[in-house]
Amino acid sequence: MSHEASQLPSKYLVAIFNDDEQILSATKAVRGAGLPIYDCFTPYAVHGLDAAQGLPRSWLTYATFVLAATGFMTSLFLQSYTQAIETPFLSGWPLNVGGKPFLPLTAFVPVLFELTVLFAGVGTALTLLATCRLYPGKKLHLTLPGTTDDRFALVLDPNGRGFDETRARGLLASHGAAEVTWVSPNS
């Protein structure tokens, strides 16, 4: 989730879990109770955590499809242009060797496949980095030690509607939180 700098809280309530099943059940319970979830931090992808947070389906799959179609069409255009299209400035290479057709689409398949995968893969990675604003030298907003190793963190937004610290602490403890503490964002 992205928040404007003026709306960022001075502290977040963070629950640390030791197991992926614990953070998944706690996230479902917290969302069901109407408490505002800021984000979840995990060392690896936890299946179903995005749905438990109530996040919408990512549009990145559609971007990947468009990028793959762009790669496919680019490859098809370049191969057919160099193979069979005659222009005043550039002529292709229309050779008829052994009865081969001027536009051999079956011979284009390997390059079509490779350019489709290249555009989709590289383009999706760059789109993801640009969307998440992950660039070299970016200053982190909230760091939680251990969440990239073996700990799972559920971060609650105290400025969100419906936040109640007592209810949140009780709910998180009942779902196996190893630690519930306030954490200040990086300045």
Secondary structure, DSSP 8 states (H G I E B T S, - for coil): ----GGG--S-EEEEEESSHHHHHHHHHHHHHTT--EEEEE-SS--TTHHHHHT----THHHHHHHHHHHHHHHHHHHHHHHHH-B-SS-B------TT--SS-HHHHHHHHHHHHHHHHHHHHHHHHHHHTT--TT---S---TTTTTT-EEEEE-TTSTT--HHHHHHHHHHTT-SEEEEE----
